[in-house]
Amino acid sequence: MAVLTESEIRNRLKRADLNEVKEFVIEKGQIITPSAKSYLAEKNIVLKYKDEEENNNSSKYREQKRVEFKEIKSEEPKEKKYKYVTVFGTKLDYKPEHMTHLKGNLLVFKDHKRIVFRGRMDTLESKILESQILCQKNGIPKLVDELQEMLIFVRNMIRAEVLDEDLNDFTLLGLKEEELRAQSHNPKKYFGIGHEFPDYRMGEVVVSINSLRALTREVELAAFEAFKGEYGSVTREDIIRGLNRLSSAFWIMIFKVRTNKYK
């Protein structure tokens, strides 16, 4: 219940003839300030409480003019529903051009580290598609198919990141994670060639796949930036591991091209 102030009483009586008003009636239990009481006494207006007034059957009170105070209770406004919310707690009806979705209706600035990571993954997708066209033109359909497998794997990682799902155990090129690592680190044992730096003389297909391998390393660094904690721990080690194994798969593809495994 609100406190009844002198200002509120003045406001209620401003249209009344104070010479005719004899009583000011309020609810029992209503709190009234001393200055409000003084103002009523100054105007020779009797302050009465509603229960007291109702119990008083004297005709003189019924004949006297009075002002009854009724507290106006405004309805609580319904909380407005907004389309978007930012990581800072701000609620918006529209999506600013410099912001984008992190997940659901949650907006972040476009330079948010997870958004940067997603952009890098998008670039990797586009470069895999370019390599597929190149391999198709060079008549290497098996390599086109393997690149399609890599493309699907990248898209599965994007899905896992956006939906906060775990990246399940996987195989690439028919190899488990430990096999991918072993073959990419020891080409002499598995392919009979050394781990040489890529060279233009190895051909445009090798150069294209090597670009995918290098880009994958950049994406891996972007993932680490996006998911590292304050002290270097990471929240999505599964995605970082997946990118590392993808890089290994691209090395293996290079070795297979160089040793004519796709013929």
N, C-alpha and C positions, 0 to 999 in steps of 0.2 A: 504494500500500500504506500503510495507516494506521500511525502511530507507536504502538508498544506502551509504555504508561505503567505506572507503579507501581499506579495505581488499577485498570487493567484486569487486571493480574496478581492483585491482591488479590481482585478479583471472581471470577476463575477458580479461585482456591484456597480460597475461603471455605467450601466444603463438604468440603474434603479434610482428611485428618489430616496436618498438616505434618510430623509426626515420621516418617511413612512415605514421604512424597514425596521422592525423591532427585534427580529431573531435571525440568527444564522445557524442553520441546522447541519450537523455533520454526522457521519457514521460513528457508531461507538467503536473506540479503538483507533480512530483516525488521529494521526500525530499532527499537531499544529504548532507552529513556531511561536515563541514569545512575542515577537514583533507583530505577528498576525493577530494575536490576542489583544495586544495593546491597541492596534488599529480599530478593532471592533469596539473596545471599551471607549475609545476616543469618540466614536460615532454613536455611542449609547445603544449599541446593538448587542443583544444578549446571545452568547454562544451556548447552544444547546446540542445535546447528543440525541440521535434519533430515537433510541429506546426510551430515553427519559421523556422526550416530547410526546411519544405515543402513549406513555402511561399517564400523562397529565391530561385529565379530561376537563380541565377548567375552561369555561367558555371564553374567558378573556384571552387565552392563548390561541383558541381557534379563530378568534376574530382578528388577531394581530397579523399584520403582514409579515412574511418571513421569506428568507432565501435558503433553499436547501442545496447543500453541496453534494454533488454526485461525481465521483471520480470517473473520468472517461478512460476506459481501457481499450487501447487500440489493439486490433488483431495482429498477431505476429505475422509479418510478411513471409510468404513462402520463399524458401531459398531458391534463388534462380539457378537453373541448370545451364552450365556452360559446355561448349563442344570440346574445348581443349584445356589442358592444364600444363604448366611448365614445371621443370625440375625445381624451380624456386618457389613453387606454390601459387604462382599467378594464374588466374583463370581467364580464359579468352573465348570470345565467340567466333573468332576467325584465326586463320593460320598466317602469321606474318611470313613474308617471302624469305627472310633470313633465318627462318626456323624450319624444322622438319620433324617427322615422327621418329621417336626412339622406339616406342612400342605402344600399341593402342592409341589413346588420345594424348599421350605424354609427348610434349614438344621439347626439343633442345635446339641450341644454335647449330648451324650447319658445320661448324668447325669442331663439334664434339668428337672426341677421339673414336668413339664407336661408329660415328657417321663417316669419318675419314677412312676407317677400316673397311666399311661397306663399299665405299667408293673405289678403294683399291681392289676389292674382290670383283666388283663390276668390270673394272679394267682388265683383270685377269681373264674373266669370262670372254670378253670381246677379243682378246689376243689368242685365246684357244681357238675360237671360231676362225680367225684369220689363218692360223696354222693348219686347220682342217682343210680349208680351201686350197692352200698351197700343196698339201700332201695329196689331195684329190687330183690336182693338176699334174702332179709328178707320178701319178699312178701307183699310190701306196695305200690301198683301201684298208689294210689291216691297221696301219698307223692312224688313219682317219677314225676307225672304230675305237682304238685305244684313247685317242684324244677325246672322243665323245664320253668315254668312261670318266676321264679327268674332269670334263665339263660338268657332268652329273654330280660328281663328288664335290666340286666347288659349290654348286648350287645347294647341295645338302648341308654343307657347312654354313652357308648363308642362312638357310632355314633354321638350323639349330641355334645360331646366334640370335636371330630375331625373335624366335619363340622361346628362348631360354631352355632349349632341349639339349640333352647330352648327345654328343657325337659318338654313336655306338662303334664297336669294333668293326674294322673294315679290312678289305683286301683291295689292292690295286695291281693290275696286270697279272692277276692270279696269285699274287704274293702277299703274305701276311706282313705286318709291320716290321718285324725283326728281319724278315727275308729282304724286304725293300732296302733296309739299312745296310745289310751285309753285301748285297750285290752292287749297290751304288758306291760303297767304300772300297770294294776289291774287284774292279773290272778285270784285272789280270787273271784272277781265279775263275771268274764266270764267263768272260767274253774273250780272253786271250789278248787283250790290249791294255796299255797303260792308261793312267788317269791324266790324259793330256789336256792342255788348254784348248778350247774350241778355236778353230781357225776357219777363215773364209774358204779355204781350199777343201774343207770337208763338205761344202755344198750348202745351198740355201735352206734345205730342210733341217739340217743340224743347227744352223745359225738360228732358225726360227724357234726350234724347240729350246735351244739354249736361252733365248730371250724369255721364254716362258719360265724356265728354271730361275733365271735372275729376278724376274718380276715376282715370282712366288716368294723369294727370299725377302723382297721389299714388303710384300703383304704380311709375311710372318712378323717382321719388325713392327708394322702398323698394328697387328693383333696384340703384340706384347705391350705396346703403348696404351692400347684400348683397355686391356684387362689386367694390367699390373696394379698391385695395391701400393700403399704408401711405403712399405718396406721391401718392395720387390717381389712379393708373392703374386701369383696370378689366379684369377677366378675362372678362366677358360683354358686350362692347360690342354684340354682335349682338342680344341681348335688349333692351338699353336703346334701341338704334336702332329695333327693332321696335315698342316701346311708343310711341316718339316718332311713328312713322308711323301708328300706330293712332289717336293723338290727332288727327293731321291728317285721318284718314278720318272721324272723328266730326264735325269742323268741316265737311267737305264734305257730309256727310249733312244737317247743319243748313241749309247754303246751299240744298241741293236741296229740302228741305221748304219753305223760305221762298219759293222760286221755282217751286213746284208741279211739280217734275220727276218726282214719283212719281204724278201723275194719269194 
